[in-house]
């Protein structure tokens, strides 16, 4: 039988300890705390008549200890490089730890918008390079990942009237080619994901009437979506702009729920948090890019 790994609690209670990450990895690998009462160690602290003389954490195997350590420090790297607060960090930690313990790659989900003007260039390459560096950081902690880049093709050609079909196709073709061949990312456009989940999509889209969306999304967020549609949808008529805004919110909700259900990913967002909030539902997400780096297709 493999000997357990025992760590004194004082070694974990350092000033720079990330309490959130520590709690998550200990729980994730099933580590337990034991308390010294007299000459014995017990797993029960509550109800004891005396204060424990010591506390220790017990890992049932060396593998579990190493997995916890790797996931803990991987989260430390994320915290050190993040630009904005993550959403649903507990789920992200669970998915990182699961990848570390099972060797089943965690999916890093990255939606990608269309470039309305100009050509694919430096701003896109810099963001893709940073995404690959993030994968390398995870790999150094023995956490495998697959980056799924999703061209938001139907947003450009169906939801909005932002660019012509040919221009959108050309741009996303270039994005896909570079992402696959230069960076090794998987690429699946939203049109393909939606088609492969058409039953789920159709049912959810039918449910998401304007009134239903108003129940899910705050008035301020709806106002912001309408203002964004006025700037970027390609429409000029107020009714068309409003319809485009609600179509966009409907599509985003469907996308988030389908992607979460199918891939159980961590979204690495390249847009501001406020653009994702509410629309991304319970999709865990990280924010690693400054405002200057966000929206690389608009730079």
C-alpha positions as a Markdown table, in Angstrom:
| # | Residue | x | y | z |
|---|---|---|---|---|
| 1 | Unk | 0.0 | 0.0 | 0.0 |
| 2 | Unk | 1.3 | 3.4 | -1.0 |
| 3 | Unk | 2.4 | 5.6 | 1.9 |
| 4 | Unk | 0.4 | 8.8 | 2.4 |
| 5 | Unk | 2.1 | 12.2 | 2.0 |
| 6 | Unk | 1.7 | 14.3 | 5.2 |
| 7 | Unk | 2.2 | 18.1 | 5.3 |
| 8 | Unk | 2.1 | 20.1 | 8.5 |
| 9 | Unk | -0.5 | 22.9 | 8.3 |
| 10 | Unk | 2.0 | 25.5 | 9.3 |
| 11 | Unk | 3.8 | 25.0 | 6.0 |
| 12 | Unk | 0.7 | 25.8 | 4.1 |
| 13 | Unk | -0.3 | 28.9 | 6.2 |
| 14 | Unk | 2.4 | 31.1 | 4.7 |
| 15 | Unk | 1.7 | 34.9 | 4.1 |
| 16 | Unk | 1.6 | 34.5 | 0.3 |
| 17 | Unk | -0.5 | 31.3 | 0.3 |
| 18 | Unk | -3.5 | 31.5 | -2.2 |
| 19 | Unk | -6.2 | 30.3 | 0.2 |
| 20 | Unk | -8.7 | 29.9 | -2.7 |
| 21 | Unk | -6.4 | 27.7 | -4.8 |
| 22 | Unk | -5.3 | 25.7 | -1.8 |
| 23 | Unk | -8.8 | 24.9 | -0.7 |
| 24 | Unk | -9.8 | 23.9 | -4.2 |
| 25 | Unk | -6.9 | 21.5 | -4.8 |
| 26 | Unk | -7.1 | 19.9 | -1.4 |
| 27 | Unk | -10.8 | 19.2 | -2.0 |
| 28 | Unk | -10.2 | 18.2 | -5.6 |
| 29 | Unk | -7.8 | 15.4 | -4.7 |
| 30 | Unk | -9.6 | 14.3 | -1.6 |
| 31 | Unk | -6.9 | 15.4 | 0.9 |
| 32 | Unk | -8.0 | 15.4 | 4.5 |
| 33 | Unk | -7.0 | 17.4 | 7.6 |
| 34 | Unk | -6.1 | 15.6 | 10.8 |
| 35 | Unk | -5.9 | 17.2 | 14.2 |
| 36 | Unk | -3.6 | 16.1 | 17.1 |
| 37 | Unk | -5.5 | 15.4 | 20.3 |
| 38 | Unk | -3.1 | 14.2 | 23.0 |
| 39 | Unk | -0.9 | 11.5 | 21.4 |
| 40 | Unk | -3.4 | 10.7 | 18.6 |
| 41 | Unk | -4.3 | 12.2 | 15.2 |
| 42 | Unk | -8.0 | 12.4 | 14.4 |
| 43 | Unk | -10.0 | 13.6 | 11.4 |
| 44 | Unk | -12.6 | 15.1 | 13.7 |
| 45 | Unk | -12.1 | 18.5 | 15.2 |
| 46 | Unk | -15.6 | 19.7 | 16.0 |
| 47 | Unk | -16.9 | 18.7 | 19.5 |
| 48 | Unk | -13.5 | 17.9 | 20.9 |
| 49 | Unk | -13.1 | 19.0 | 24.5 |
| 50 | Unk | -9.7 | 20.5 | 24.0 |
| 51 | Unk | -8.0 | 22.6 | 21.4 |
| 52 | Unk | -5.9 | 20.5 | 18.9 |
| 53 | Unk | -2.2 | 20.7 | 19.5 |
| 54 | Unk | -1.5 | 20.5 | 15.8 |
| 55 | Unk | -3.0 | 20.2 | 12.3 |
| 56 | Unk | -1.8 | 18.4 | 9.3 |
| 57 | Unk | -3.0 | 17.6 | 5.7 |
| 58 | Unk | -2.8 | 14.1 | 4.5 |
| 59 | Unk | -2.7 | 13.1 | 0.8 |
| 60 | Unk | -3.4 | 9.4 | 0.1 |
| 61 | Unk | -0.7 | 9.2 | -2.6 |
| 62 | Unk | 2.3 | 10.9 | -4.0 |
| 63 | Unk | 0.4 | 11.3 | -7.3 |
| 64 | Unk | -2.4 | 13.2 | -5.7 |
| 65 | Unk | 0.1 | 15.4 | -3.9 |
| 66 | Unk | 1.9 | 16.2 | -7.1 |
| 67 | Unk | -1.4 | 16.9 | -8.9 |
| 68 | Unk | -2.5 | 19.3 | -6.2 |
| 69 | Unk | 0.8 | 21.0 | -6.3 |
| 70 | Unk | 0.8 | 21.4 | -10.1 |
| 71 | Unk | -2.8 | 22.8 | -10.2 |
| 72 | Unk | -2.1 | 25.1 | -7.3 |
| 73 | Unk | 0.9 | 26.7 | -9.0 |
| 74 | Unk | -0.9 | 26.8 | -12.4 |
| 75 | Unk | -3.6 | 28.9 | -10.8 |
| 76 | Unk | -0.9 | 31.1 | -9.3 |
| 77 | Unk | 0.4 | 31.7 | -12.9 |
| 78 | Unk | -3.1 | 32.6 | -14.0 |
| 79 | Unk | -3.5 | 35.0 | -11.1 |
| 80 | Unk | -0.2 | 36.6 | -11.8 |
| 81 | Unk | -1.0 | 37.2 | -15.5 |
| 82 | Unk | -4.7 | 38.0 | -15.4 |
| 83 | Unk | -5.9 | 41.5 | -16.3 |
| 84 | Unk | -9.4 | 41.3 | -14.8 |
| 85 | Unk | -11.2 | 39.1 | -12.3 |
| 86 | Unk | -12.1 | 35.6 | -13.6 |
| 87 | Unk | -15.7 | 34.4 | -13.6 |
| 88 | Unk | -16.6 | 31.1 | -12.0 |
| 89 | Unk | -13.0 | 30.4 | -10.8 |
| 90 | Unk | -14.1 | 27.3 | -8.9 |
| 91 | Unk | -15.2 | 25.6 | -12.0 |
| 92 | Unk | -12.0 | 26.7 | -13.8 |
| 93 | Unk | -9.9 | 25.2 | -11.0 |
| 94 | Unk | -11.9 | 22.0 | -11.1 |
| 95 | Unk | -11.3 | 21.6 | -14.8 |
| 96 | Unk | -7.6 | 22.3 | -14.6 |
| 97 | Unk | -7.2 | 19.8 | -11.8 |
| 98 | Unk | -9.3 | 17.2 | -13.7 |
| 99 | Unk | -7.0 | 17.6 | -16.7 |
| 100 | Unk | -4.0 | 17.2 | -14.5 |
| 101 | Unk | -5.3 | 14.0 | -12.8 |
| 102 | Unk | -6.8 | 12.3 | -15.9 |
| 103 | Unk | -4.5 | 13.6 | -18.7 |
| 104 | Unk | -7.7 | 14.5 | -20.6 |
| 105 | Unk | -7.0 | 17.9 | -22.0 |
| 106 | Unk | -9.0 | 20.8 | -20.8 |
| 107 | Unk | -10.7 | 22.8 | -23.6 |
| 108 | Unk | -9.7 | 26.5 | -23.7 |
| 109 | Unk | -12.5 | 28.2 | -25.7 |
| 110 | Unk | -11.8 | 31.3 | -27.6 |
| 111 | Unk | -14.5 | 33.0 | -29.7 |
| 112 | Unk | -13.2 | 35.2 | -32.5 |
| 113 | Unk | -15.0 | 38.0 | -34.3 |
| 114 | Unk | -14.8 | 39.3 | -37.9 |
| 115 | Unk | -12.5 | 42.1 | -39.1 |
| 116 | Unk | -14.7 | 44.7 | -40.8 |
| 117 | Unk | -11.8 | 46.7 | -42.2 |
| 118 | Unk | -8.2 | 45.9 | -43.1 |
| 119 | Unk | -6.4 | 42.5 | -43.2 |
| 120 | Unk | -5.4 | 39.9 | -40.7 |
| 121 | Unk | -2.2 | 41.1 | -39.1 |
| 122 | Unk | 0.0 | 41.8 | -36.1 |
| 123 | Unk | -2.8 | 42.3 | -33.5 |
| 124 | Unk | -4.2 | 38.9 | -34.2 |
| 125 | Unk | -0.8 | 37.2 | -34.2 |
| 126 | Unk | 0.1 | 38.8 | -30.8 |
| 127 | Unk | -3.1 | 37.5 | -29.2 |
| 128 | Unk | -2.7 | 34.0 | -30.7 |
| 129 | Unk | 0.9 | 33.9 | -29.5 |
| 130 | Unk | -0.2 | 34.8 | -26.0 |
| 131 | Unk | -2.8 | 32.0 | -26.1 |
| 132 | Unk | -0.2 | 29.5 | -27.1 |
| 133 | Unk | 2.1 | 30.8 | -24.3 |
| 134 | Unk | -0.8 | 30.1 | -21.9 |
| 135 | Unk | -1.0 | 26.5 | -23.1 |
| 136 | Unk | 2.8 | 26.2 | -22.6 |
| 137 | Unk | 2.4 | 27.5 | -19.0 |
| 138 | Unk | -0.2 | 24.8 | -18.3 |
| 139 | Unk | 1.9 | 22.1 | -19.9 |
| 140 | Unk | 4.8 | 23.0 | -17.6 |
| 141 | Unk | 2.5 | 22.1 | -14.8 |
| 142 | Unk | 1.5 | 18.9 | -16.5 |
| 143 | Unk | -1.9 | 20.1 | -17.4 |
| 144 | Unk | -2.8 | 19.2 | -21.0 |
| 145 | Unk | -5.0 | 21.6 | -23.0 |
| 146 | Unk | -6.6 | 21.9 | -26.4 |
| 147 | Unk | -7.4 | 25.4 | -27.5 |
| 148 | Unk | -10.6 | 25.7 | -29.5 |
| 149 | Unk | -10.8 | 28.8 | -31.5 |
| 150 | Unk | -14.3 | 29.6 | -32.7 |
| 151 | Unk | -14.8 | 31.9 | -35.7 |
| 152 | Unk | -18.0 | 33.8 | -35.0 |
| 153 | Unk | -19.1 | 33.5 | -38.6 |
| 154 | Unk | -22.9 | 33.6 | -38.2 |
| 155 | Unk | -22.6 | 36.7 | -36.0 |
| 156 | Unk | -21.0 | 38.5 | -38.9 |
| 157 | Unk | -23.3 | 37.3 | -41.7 |
| 158 | Unk | -26.6 | 36.3 | -40.1 |
| 159 | Unk | -27.0 | 38.3 | -36.8 |
| 160 | Unk | -25.4 | 41.4 | -38.1 |
| 161 | Unk | -25.0 | 43.1 | -41.5 |
| 162 | Unk | -21.4 | 44.0 | -40.6 |
| 163 | Unk | -19.5 | 42.7 | -43.6 |
| 164 | Unk | -20.3 | 40.9 | -46.8 |
| 165 | Unk | -20.3 | 37.1 | -46.9 |
| 166 | Unk | -17.2 | 36.9 | -49.1 |
| 167 | Unk | -15.2 | 39.2 | -46.9 |
| 168 | Unk | -16.2 | 37.3 | -43.8 |
| 169 | Unk | -15.3 | 34.0 | -45.4 |
| 170 | Unk | -11.9 | 35.2 | -46.5 |
| 171 | Unk | -11.0 | 36.7 | -43.1 |
| 172 | Unk | -12.1 | 33.6 | -41.2 |
| 173 | Unk | -10.3 | 31.4 | -43.7 |
| 174 | Unk | -7.1 | 33.3 | -42.9 |
| 175 | Unk | -7.7 | 33.1 | -39.1 |
| 176 | Unk | -8.3 | 29.3 | -39.4 |
| 177 | Unk | -5.3 | 28.7 | -41.5 |
| 178 | Unk | -2.9 | 30.6 | -39.1 |
| 179 | Unk | -4.5 | 29.2 | -36.0 |
| 180 | Unk | -4.2 | 25.6 | -37.1 |
| 181 | Unk | -1.0 | 25.6 | -39.0 |
| 182 | Unk | 1.1 | 28.1 | -37.1 |
| 183 | Unk | -0.2 | 27.7 | -33.6 |
| 184 | Unk | -1.7 | 24.2 | -33.5 |
| 185 | Unk | -5.1 | 25.3 | -32.3 |
| 186 | Unk | -8.4 | 23.4 | -33.1 |
| 187 | Unk | -10.8 | 25.6 | -35.1 |
| 188 | Unk | -14.5 | 25.1 | -35.3 |
| 189 | Unk | -16.8 | 27.9 | -36.4 |
| 190 | Unk | -20.0 | 28.7 | -34.7 |
| 191 | Unk | -22.0 | 27.6 | -37.8 |
| 192 | Unk | -20.6 | 24.1 | -37.4 |
| 193 | Unk | -21.1 | 23.9 | -33.7 |
| 194 | Unk | -24.7 | 25.1 | -34.1 |
| 195 | Unk | -25.4 | 22.7 | -36.9 |
| 196 | Unk | -24.0 | 19.8 | -34.8 |
| 197 | Unk | -26.4 | 20.8 | -32.0 |
| 198 | Unk | -29.3 | 22.0 | -34.1 |
| 199 | Unk | -32.0 | 20.4 | -32.0 |
| 200 | Unk | -30.7 | 21.9 | -28.8 |
| 201 | Unk | -30.2 | 25.2 | -30.5 |
| 202 | Unk | -33.6 | 25.4 | -32.1 |
| 203 | Unk | -35.4 | 24.6 | -28.9 |
| 204 | Unk | -33.5 | 27.1 | -26.9 |
| 205 | Unk | -33.7 | 29.9 | -29.5 |
| 206 | Unk | -37.5 | 29.4 | -29.6 |
| 207 | Unk | -37.6 | 29.8 | -25.9 |
| 208 | Unk | -35.5 | 33.0 | -25.9 |
| 209 | Unk | -38.2 | 35.4 | -27.0 |
| 210 | Unk | -37.7 | 39.1 | -26.3 |
| 211 | Unk | -39.7 | 38.9 | -23.1 |
| 212 | Unk | -37.7 | 35.9 | -21.9 |
| 213 | Unk | -34.4 | 37.7 | -22.7 |
| 214 | Unk | -35.6 | 40.6 | -20.6 |
| 215 | Unk | -36.1 | 38.3 | -17.7 |
| 216 | Unk | -32.5 | 36.9 | -18.0 |
| 217 | Unk | -30.6 | 40.1 | -18.9 |
| 218 | Unk | -30.7 | 43.4 | -17.0 |
| 219 | Unk | -32.1 | 46.6 | -18.6 |
| 220 | Unk | -28.6 | 48.1 | -18.5 |
| 221 | Unk | -27.1 | 45.2 | -20.4 |
| 222 | Unk | -29.8 | 45.3 | -23.0 |
| 223 | Unk | -29.3 | 49.0 | -23.5 |
| 224 | Unk | -25.6 | 48.4 | -23.9 |
| 225 | Unk | -26.3 | 45.7 | -26.5 |
| 226 | Unk | -28.5 | 48.0 | -28.5 |
| 227 | Unk | -25.9 | 50.7 | -28.4 |
| 228 | Unk | -23.2 | 48.2 | -29.6 |
| 229 | Unk | -25.5 | 47.1 | -32.4 |
| 230 | Unk | -25.9 | 50.7 | -33.4 |
| 231 | Unk | -22.1 | 50.9 | -33.8 |
| 232 | Unk | -21.2 | 47.5 | -35.2 |
| 233 | Unk | -24.3 | 45.7 | -36.6 |
| 234 | Unk | -24.2 | 47.5 | -40.0 |
| 235 | Unk | -27.8 | 48.5 | -39.6 |
| 236 | Unk | -29.0 | 52.1 | -39.5 |
| 237 | Unk | -32.8 | 51.7 | -39.0 |
| 238 | Unk | -33.6 | 51.8 | -35.2 |
| 239 | Unk | -35.9 | 48.8 | -35.5 |
| 240 | Unk | -33.2 | 46.8 | -37.4 |
| 241 | Unk | -30.7 | 47.8 | -34.8 |
| 242 | Unk | -32.9 | 46.7 | -31.9 |
| 243 | Unk | -33.7 | 43.4 | -33.6 |
| 244 | Unk | -30.0 | 42.8 | -34.3 |
| 245 | Unk | -29.2 | 43.4 | -30.6 |
| 246 | Unk | -31.8 | 40.9 | -29.4 |
| 247 | Unk | -30.7 | 38.4 | -32.1 |
| 248 | Unk | -27.1 | 38.9 | -30.8 |
| 249 | Unk | -28.1 | 38.3 | -27.2 |
| 250 | Unk | -30.2 | 35.2 | -28.1 |
| 251 | Unk | -27.3 | 33.8 | -30.1 |
| 252 | Unk | -24.8 | 34.4 | -27.3 |
| 253 | Unk | -26.9 | 32.7 | -24.7 |
| 254 | Unk | -27.4 | 29.7 | -27.0 |
| 255 | Unk | -23.7 | 29.6 | -27.8 |
| 256 | Unk | -22.7 | 29.7 | -24.1 |
| 257 | Unk | -25.1 | 27.0 | -23.0 |
| 258 | Unk | -24.2 | 24.7 | -25.9 |
| 259 | Unk | -20.5 | 25.1 | -25.6 |
| 260 | Unk | -20.6 | 24.6 | -21.8 |
| 261 | Unk | -22.7 | 21.5 | -22.2 |
| 262 | Unk | -20.6 | 19.9 | -25.0 |
| 263 | Unk | -17.0 | 20.9 | -24.1 |
| 264 | Unk | -17.0 | 21.8 | -20.4 |
| 265 | Unk | -14.3 | 24.4 | -21.3 |
| 266 | Unk | -12.6 | 27.4 | -19.7 |
| 267 | Unk | -13.3 | 30.4 | -21.9 |
| 268 | Unk | -10.3 | 32.6 | -22.5 |
| 269 | Unk | -11.9 | 35.8 | -23.5 |
| 270 | Unk | -10.4 | 38.3 | -25.8 |
| 271 | Unk | -13.1 | 40.9 | -25.2 |
| 272 | Unk | -14.0 | 42.9 | -22.0 |
| 273 | Unk | -15.7 | 41.2 | -19.1 |
| 274 | Unk | -18.7 | 43.5 | -19.5 |
| 275 | Unk | -19.3 | 42.1 | -23.0 |
| 276 | Unk | -19.5 | 38.6 | -21.6 |
| 277 | Unk | -21.4 | 39.1 | -18.3 |
| 278 | Unk | -24.9 | 37.6 | -18.2 |
| 279 | Unk | -24.7 | 36.5 | -21.9 |
| 280 | Unk | -22.1 | 33.8 | -21.1 |
| 281 | Unk | -24.4 | 32.3 | -18.4 |
| 282 | Unk | -22.3 | 29.9 | -16.2 |
| 283 | Unk | -19.4 | 29.6 | -18.6 |
| 284 | Unk | -16.1 | 29.8 | -16.6 |
| 285 | Unk | -13.9 | 32.4 | -18.1 |
| 286 | Unk | -10.5 | 34.1 | -17.8 |
| 287 | Unk | -9.4 | 37.6 | -18.8 |
| 288 | Unk | -5.7 | 37.7 | -19.7 |
| 289 | Unk | -5.7 | 40.6 | -22.1 |
| 290 | Unk | -5.5 | 44.3 | -21.6 |
| 291 | Unk | -8.0 | 46.7 | -23.3 |
| 292 | Unk | -5.3 | 47.5 | -25.8 |
| 293 | Unk | -5.1 | 43.8 | -26.8 |
| 294 | Unk | -8.8 | 43.0 | -26.7 |
| 295 | Unk | -10.8 | 42.8 | -30.0 |
| 296 | Unk | -7.7 | 42.0 | -32.1 |
| 297 | Unk | -9.9 | 41.9 | -35.2 |
| 298 | Unk | -10.8 | 45.6 | -34.7 |
| 299 | Unk | -7.2 | 46.8 | -34.2 |
